[in-house]
Amino acid sequence: MSRTLVIGANGTVGSELVRLLRAAGHQVVKATSRPVTDPATEVHLNLLTRAGLDTALQGVSKLFLLSPPGHTNQDELLKPVIDVAKAHGVQKVVLMTAMGANADDNAPLRKAERHLEASGLAYNIIRPNWFMQNFNSYWIQGILEHGKIFLPVGKAKGSFIDARDIAAVAARLLGTDEFNQRDFDLTGAVALDHDAVAAILSQATGQTITYQDIPEGDMRAALLQAGLPAAYTDFMMVILGFFKAGYAERTTDAVHMLLGRAPISLEQYAADYRSAWVKA
Ligand SMILES: NC(=O)c1ccc[n+]([C@@H]2O[C@H](COP(=O)([O-])OP(=O)(O)OC[C@H]3O[C@@H](n4cnc5c(N)ncnc54)[C@H](OP(=O)(O)O)[C@@H]3O)[C@@H](O)[C@H]2O)c1
């Protein structure tokens, strides 16, 4: 039976991917940088120190790989995993980066992608756009405390994608060789500005949620205040600038093509995650 290692298995995409793979009967091992509590289903792997890397890849036939947020040297974190996967004869790798990662060949995420492309491994690269789930995680404090989405992106639109769709695509690609050596930009079906997002969240919650365009300096201060490292804060400000410039507006049909259904809408996401914003 094939054994699938999921890196980022306790995260937004990875946890749903683990659920989907297990539901489909696959043997899944969850990588975690924390102490292992269940050795039958988990393995310790720290991408920063490479602790546990060789052990984690032993006996693995399929690998889902991402770089945890908070680090800007994504190539240094991901390349060793790709090398060890190759050494262990892993049959298929699905790497998740981010939409736009391939715009600059020298960007760290793109260097990791190129390393995988040159590895000789069977692979797919998936590049999701901004996650819908950011509204119930990264951006939630402003919503809960002030009824506002605070972002410095003007009226620009994003074709937000539900992380559950990303996980479903990853599960599909791990289960087939039909699309090997291809990369996919993953988006929702429509692009929405943050006024439209706020209106949908208001509708779902019965509360008044609005969008407030804020100066970049305020955003930078908020990210630093939230504990992000300075270098990652700079990275976030750069990609928020790309959003403001319109680079997140594009839509693709990749989710539909790979899953045979439309992407989850923001209305559906808001209904499903309502309890995140509505106090019981
Ligand atoms: N949010 C967005 O809008 C967006 C858009 C496009 C792309 N992305 C990409 O999505 C990725 C993040 O995915 P996500 O949101 O699903 O992740 P997430 O929820 O932030 O979870 C990150 C995972 O990484 C693990 N982790 C943390 N430090 C680690 C380390 N040193 N070694 C090994 N594992 C470690 C954590 O698990 P343990 O604590 O168990 O180790 C956790 O499960 C990033 O690469 C980001 O660039 C995000």
The ligand as an SDF file (V2000), in Angstrom:
LIG
                    3D

 48 52  0  0  0  0  0  0  0  0999 V2000
   -2.6680   32.0200    3.3060 N   0  0  0  0  0  0  0  0  0  0  0  0
   -2.6880   32.3140    2.0220 C   0  0  0  0  0  0  0  0  0  0  0  0
   -3.4800   33.1290    1.5510 O   0  0  0  0  0  0  0  0  0  0  0  0
   -1.7190   31.6130    1.0920 C   0  0  0  0  0  0  0  0  0  0  0  0
   -1.8420   31.8170   -0.2920 C   0  0  0  0  0  0  0  0  0  0  0  0
   -0.9850   31.1360   -1.1610 C   0  0  0  0  0  0  0  0  0  0  0  0
   -0.0180   30.2900   -0.6490 C   0  0  0  0  0  0  0  0  0  0  0  0
    0.0880   30.1260    0.6970 N   0  0  0  0  0  0  0  0  0  0  0  0
    1.1380   29.2270    1.2070 C   0  0  0  0  0  0  0  0  0  0  0  0
    0.5510   28.2700    2.0480 O   0  0  0  0  0  0  0  0  0  0  0  0
    1.5550   27.7560    2.9150 C   0  0  0  0  0  0  0  0  0  0  0  0
    0.9700   27.5970    4.2830 C   0  0  0  0  0  0  0  0  0  0  0  0
   -0.0760   26.6440    4.2100 O   0  0  0  0  0  0  0  0  0  0  0  0
   -1.1380   26.5150    5.3770 P   0  0  0  0  0  0  0  0  0  0  0  0
   -1.7950   27.8530    5.5750 O   0  0  0  0  0  0  0  0  0  0  0  0
   -1.9820   25.3400    5.0900 O   0  0  0  0  0  0  0  0  0  0  0  0
   -0.1990   26.2550    6.5980 O   0  0  0  0  0  0  0  0  0  0  0  0
   -0.4350   26.6200    8.1230 P   0  0  0  0  0  0  0  0  0  0  0  0
   -1.8650   26.4650    8.4860 O   0  0  0  0  0  0  0  0  0  0  0  0
    0.2450   27.9130    8.4200 O   0  0  0  0  0  0  0  0  0  0  0  0
    0.3630   25.4570    8.8050 O   0  0  0  0  0  0  0  0  0  0  0  0
    1.7600   25.3630    8.6570 C   0  0  0  0  0  0  0  0  0  0  0  0
    2.1790   23.9740    9.0390 C   0  0  0  0  0  0  0  0  0  0  0  0
    3.5930   23.8920    9.0070 O   0  0  0  0  0  0  0  0  0  0  0  0
    4.0260   23.1110   10.1100 C   0  0  0  0  0  0  0  0  0  0  0  0
    5.3160   23.6480   10.4880 N   0  0  0  0  0  0  0  0  0  0  0  0
    5.5800   24.8180   11.1150 C   0  0  0  0  0  0  0  0  0  0  0  0
    6.9020   24.9650   11.2970 N   0  0  0  0  0  0  0  0  0  0  0  0
    7.4860   23.8490   10.7770 C   0  0  0  0  0  0  0  0  0  0  0  0
    8.8300   23.3940   10.6760 C   0  0  0  0  0  0  0  0  0  0  0  0
    9.8610   24.1280   11.1510 N   0  0  0  0  0  0  0  0  0  0  0  0
    9.0700   22.1900   10.0950 N   0  0  0  0  0  0  0  0  0  0  0  0
    8.0470   21.4410    9.6300 C   0  0  0  0  0  0  0  0  0  0  0  0
    6.7520   21.8180    9.6960 N   0  0  0  0  0  0  0  0  0  0  0  0
    6.4820   23.0170   10.2620 C   0  0  0  0  0  0  0  0  0  0  0  0
    2.9840   23.2610   11.1990 C   0  0  0  0  0  0  0  0  0  0  0  0
    2.7400   22.0380   11.8620 O   0  0  0  0  0  0  0  0  0  0  0  0
    3.4350   21.6230   13.2390 P   0  0  0  0  0  0  0  0  0  0  0  0
    3.1900   22.7650   14.1820 O   0  0  0  0  0  0  0  0  0  0  0  0
    2.7170   20.3790   13.5920 O   0  0  0  0  0  0  0  0  0  0  0  0
    4.8720   21.4330   12.8920 O   0  0  0  0  0  0  0  0  0  0  0  0
    1.7040   23.5700   10.4010 C   0  0  0  0  0  0  0  0  0  0  0  0
    0.9490   22.4070   10.2180 O   0  0  0  0  0  0  0  0  0  0  0  0
    2.7300   28.7330    2.8430 C   0  0  0  0  0  0  0  0  0  0  0  0
    3.7680   28.1390    2.0910 O   0  0  0  0  0  0  0  0  0  0  0  0
    2.1490   29.9130    2.0910 C   0  0  0  0  0  0  0  0  0  0  0  0
    3.1100   30.5870    1.3150 O   0  0  0  0  0  0  0  0  0  0  0  0
   -0.7400   30.7500    1.5850 C   0  0  0  0  0  0  0  0  0  0  0  0
  1  2  1  0
  2  3  2  0
  2  4  1  0
  4  5  1  0
  4 48  2  0
  5  6  2  0
  6  7  1  0
  7  8  2  0
  8  9  1  0
  8 48  1  0
  9 10  1  0
  9 46  1  0
 10 11  1  0
 11 12  1  0
 11 44  1  0
 12 13  1  0
 13 14  1  0
 14 15  2  0
 14 16  1  0
 14 17  1  0
 17 18  1  0
 18 19  2  0
 18 20  1  0
 18 21  1  0
 21 22  1  0
 22 23  1  0
 23 24  1  0
 23 42  1  0
 24 25  1  0
 25 26  1  0
 25 36  1  0
 26 27  1  0
 26 35  1  0
 27 28  2  0
 28 29  1  0
 29 30  1  0
 29 35  2  0
 30 31  1  0
 30 32  2  0
 32 33  1  0
 33 34  2  0
 34 35  1  0
 36 37  1  0
 36 42  1  0
 37 38  1  0
 38 39  2  0
 38 40  1  0
 38 41  1  0
 42 43  1  0
 44 45  1  0
 44 46  1  0
 46 47  1  0
M  CHG  2   8   1  16  -1
M  END
$$$$
